[in-house]
Amino acid sequence: MNPVTDPYAWIESALETIYQADWYRSVKAIQGRPGAVVQLEGKPVINFASNDYLGLAGDERLVQAAIAATQEYGTGSTGSRLISGHRELHRELERAIARLKQTEDALVFSSGYLANLGTINALAGKRDLILADQYNHASLKNGAILSGATILEYRHGDIEIVKRMLEQQRNDYRRCLILTDSVFSMDGDLCPLPQLLDLAEASGCMLLVDEAHATGVLGATGAGCVEHLGCSGRSLIQIGTLSKALGSLGGYVAGSANLIDFLRNRASSWIYTTGLSPADTAAALTAIQIIQQEPQRRTQLWQNVHWLKQALIDELGCVHDTTPIALLPSTSPILCMQVSSPGTVLKLGRSLLEQGIFVSAVRPPTVPTSRLRITVMATHELAHLEQFITALRSSLQNLLP
């Protein structure tokens, strides 16, 4: 086809631009079950790139629960839950989530992304206002765009800006929805949830918080950041995923009974999507039982986080605002080390991999600045953490001035 008339010719040049900017991404094949050590392209590596914070994705109990559910219910839910796809197993999981999150009810979606898209679109429209943290996950951002509401982004975690926006804009709109992650996945810090709730309540606003990276990890019972920051029982909308600390797949919304009933009737990404598979549903239900029965998993996770963070500071001098590599502030199992350029972070990632350490090298446009994203797991052993520090020291000495 003549390139002048080929409507797809632009793709090649767009890919070349991505290559030139060191933004190109490709998949890496992992063999076997997830864990602290995985087989990556045939080589055993210590895994610091997984969101499997409690090490449950490879747990035999989840595997057996998934097998049993598949044997009883089959491999797929076969349709929307409003037609043929509903199983009592789905309601068991929803009730378990509601108990964990200390809410009246919950609704399970086929992914956390779909939960955000469907919920935001159901709650806000063209006559409404959305205030959103600038570092929110893409699912929150895209849900806001699809809603058609007026969107105002506020500087990351800046309560004073939110307050000023509400004072200036709130009365011009029918409804207002504040959107924020609880744990920001590419930084590791927490949102100022109590202050946001105070502002929402004072201004008659809804508040939606995405607990994807907090569920199972934060809080006395693993309920998440809402519990951790003393906000349980307050009026808000909690969204999360079953695919991180819970080791399965899917998403959820937890809140008042009226909210959940409304979403069953208005959340299009729930209404028009096949229900979560029996295997994923059963695995998530088993994971919730485990995190409630085995709090020592969270205890071990946080011991690992504190050890590694202190080692990065004491042994490598990685502190905030230092150059050429800075440890960003974090109150979660996500530790991010900011690096000067996409090319440099890619070299660091490759150097670590050669030494048996698998860690994510994250670059724009996913994040504003390049960084190593280190995720800590409860199943990491002290030897794994020590090996990471040794490998990172070697890589820094070889690659950075």
N, C-alpha and C positions, 0 to 999 in steps of 0.2 A: 504493500500500500504506500502511496505517496505520503511522505512524512508531513507535507503541508496540510493534507486533508485527514491524516490519522488522528482521531480525537484522543488517543492514548499516548501520543508521542511525548507529551510533557512529563510523563512518569519517569522516564529514563533520566532526564535532566534534574528532576526533583530528587531522585535517589542519589545522583552524583553530588548534589548540594549537601545531602545528609552525610555522605561519606566524608566530604571535605571538612565538615564542621566537627568531625569525630562524634556524631550523634547516631551513627548506624547501630542497629540492634539486631541480634540473632539469638536463636534458642540454643540451650545446652541440654543435652540428653542425660538425665539422671536414671541410673538403673537401680532396681530393687526398691525396698521400702524407704520412706523418709527416716531421718534420724540425725544425730549429732555428727555421725560419719556417714557419708554417702559415696556411691560409685558415680563419678562424673566422667563420662566418655572413657570408661574402663579403668579409671584411676581412683583409689580411695582418697577422699579429701575431707577435712574437717569443715563442717557446714556452718557458716556464719551468714548465710543468705536466706534462711527460711523464716517464715512467720509461724512456724510450728512451736510456739513458745514453751508449751508444756510437754512436748514430745509425744503427743497423743495420735498423730496421724499414722504412725506405724504400730500403735499399741494393739496387741493381739485381741484385746477385748472389743475394740471397735471393729476390727476385721471380722470377728465371729458374729457380732451383732449385725453387720452388713450382710454377711452370708445368710444368716437365719432369716432376715427380712426379705432377701431376694428369693429364698426358697419358698417363703410363705406367700409373698405378694407379687413376685415376678421382678423383672429388671426395670420396668418403667411405670410411671403413674398413668400413662395413656391419654391424658387430657387435662384440661383445666379442672381445678378442684371444684368449680361450680357445676361441672357437668359429670365427668366420669373419673376424675383424678384424685378424689379425696379418699383418704384412708384414716381410720381412727388413730393410726400411728402419728399422723400429722398433728392431730389435736393433743396427743400425749406430749409431743415435743413442744407445742405452743404453751401448754400449761406449765411444763417444766421451765421454759424460758421466763414466763411471767413470774413464777416463784423465785427464780434466780434474780431477776431484775426488780423484784418487789413491786410489780405493777398488777393491774387488774386483769390484763389479758395480753396476748401477743399474736402475731401473724407471721407465718413463715413464707418466705419468697424463695425463688429458685437461685438467687444470688444476692449478695449485699448490694451490688450495683443496681439490680432491678428494684430492690427495696427502696433505695434512695430515689430513683427515677419516679416510681409509682407514687410514693408518699408525697414527695414535694409537689408533683403535678396535681395530686388530689387536694392538697391543702391551699395552694396559691394559684392565682390567675391574673388576668390582665389588669384588674383593678387593685392589685395588691403590691406590697413592697417586701422585698427580700434583702436582708442584711447578711453578708457572708464574709467570713474570714478569708483573706486573700490566699492563704495556704491550704484551703480546703481540698479534699480529695476530688478527683475529676468527676466522680459520680454525683457529688453534691453540686458541683459547678454546672454539670450538664442537666441535672434535674431542675435547677433554677432557670436555666435558659429555656428549656422545653415548657416550663410553666407559663411563659409569657409575662410574668410579673416584672416590675421594675427592680433591677438588681443594683445594689450599692455594695461594693467590696470595701471592707475596712482593713486598715493595717493590722498585720498579724498580732492577735492577742491584745489589741489596744482598746481597753474599756472606755476610755475618755472619748475616743472617736465614735464608738457605738452610741454612747450617751448623747453626743452632739447630733449625730444623725437622727436619732429618735426625736429629739427636741425640735429639729428643723423639718422633718419629713413625715413623722408618724401620722399626723392628723389629715394628711392629704390622701390617705389610702384607706380602703375598706378594712383589710387585714394586713398584719405584718408577721413575717416569719424570719427568725434568726437561725442561721445555719452554721454549725461548727463541728469539726472533728473534736473528739475528746483527747485522744493521743494523735498527734500529727505524724503521719507515717514516714515522712522523709526528713524529719527533724528530731522526733522523739520527745518533744515537750508536750505539756498539757495545756488545754484551754482554761481560761479563768471562769470556770463554770458557775461557781456561786454568785459572782458579780454579774455575769450575763443573766442568770435567773432573776436576780433582783431587778435588773433593768427591764426584763421581759414582763415581770409581774406588775411593775409600776406603770408600764406603758401599754398594757393590754396586748402583748405580743405572744405569739407562739414561739417555742424554742425547740429546735430539733438538733440532737447531738448524736454524732456517729461514733459508736463505741467499738468499731471494728478491731482496733489494736489494744483495747482495754478489757474486753470481755474475757473472763477466765484468768486474767493477769493481775488487775488492780482490785482493791477492796478486800475487806476482811473475809468475804466468802467467795471472792472472784467475780462479783457482780459487775465490776467495771469502775470507771472513773466517777460515775454518779455516786456510787457507794463510797469510794475512796475519798471524795471531797465532801461527804456529808450531805448529799442532796437527794437521797432516797426519799420517796414519798411526795416530793414536790412536783408541780405540774409541768411536765415536759414530755417530749417524744424521743424515745431511745431507739436507735437503729444500730444494727450490728451484723456481723457475719459469723457463719458456722465454720469457716474455712481456715481460720488461723489457730488460736489456742484450742479450739474445739475439734480440730483435726478432721473436719468433714467438708461439706459444701453446702452453700445456701446462705440466705440472709433472713433477718427478722426485723419486725417493728414491735416494740413493747410500749404500752401506755394504758390509757383509760379504756374501759369496755366500749364506750361510745366511739372513741377514736378507731379502735380495731373494727367495730361493726361498720363504721363509715368506710374504712379502707377496703373492706370486703366488697363493697358496692361501688367504689369509685377509683380504686387504684388499678389502672389499666395493665400495668406490668405484672399484676397478680391475677387479674381476671382472665387475661388472654394468653397466659403462659401455662404450659404443662406443669403440674405439681411436682415438687421435689421428689426425686426417686426414693423408693423404700429403703434402699441401702444407705443413702446419705442421711435420711431422716433417722434411721435407727442408730447409725454411728454417732450422730450429733447428740441424740438422747442419752446414749451411753457415756459420751464425753462429759455431759453436764453432771451426771451421777458421779463420775470419777473426780471431777474437780471439787465437788462438795464433800466427798468422802476422803480425799487425799490432799489436804491443804499443804502437806509437806512438799508437794510439787512446786507450789508458788514460793514457799520458803527457800527451796534450793535455787529456783530461778533468780530470786532477788539476791541471794548470796553470790551467785555467779555474776550478776550485773554489777554489784558493788565492787567485787574483786577486780573485774576487768576495767571498770572505769578508773579505779584508783591506780591500777598498773599503767594505764595510758597516761595518767597525769604524772605519777611519780617516776616511772622508768623511761618514758619517752617525751615527757615535757609537753604533752598535748593538752593545752588549755585553750579556753575561748579567746578569740581575737589574736592568736599568735600566728605567725607565718613561718614557713609556707604551708603548714597544715594545722587546722584548729579543730578542737573537739567542741561541737555545738552543745548548748545546754540541753539536758535530757532528764526526764523523770520517769523513764520507761525502759524496757529491754532493748530499745532501738538507740544505738549509739552512732552518731554521724560525725565523720571527720572531713571537714571542708578542705578541698584541694584547689589549687590555683586555676586549673584548666581541664577541659575534657580530655585532652591528650595525656596529661599527667595522671589523672585518675585511672585511665585505661591501662597505662603502664604499671601503676601500682597493683591494680587488680590482676594483671597477667603475672607480675612478679610473685604475688602471694599464691596464685594458683600453682605456679611452678614449685612452690615450697609446700604444697599440700593444703592450702587454705583457700576455701571458696567463700568469697565475699562480694557483695554487689557494688559495682562501680556505677553510680547514678549520675546522669548528666542532664543538662538542658535538652529539650524543653520540659522534662518531667519536673525539674527543680531549677531555681534561679541560679544556683552555683553548683559546681561539680563536687561530689563527695563520695567517700566510702561509706556505705550503709551497713553497719554491723548489727546483726540481730542475735541476741543471746537466748539460749534455750536452757530449760531445767536439766536436760540430759547431757549438757556439756560437762565434762570432767575437768578437774583442775589442770591436768596435763594438756587438755585441748586449749585452755585459756593461755597457759604458759607458752605453748607452741605458737599460738597466734602472736603474742607479744614478741617472741624471738623472730618470727618471720617478718613482722611489720618493721621491726628495728632494722633488719637487714635490707629490706626493700627501700626504706627511707634513706638509709646511708648510701645506697647505690644510685638512687634516682633523683633525690632532691639535693639542692646546694646546701 
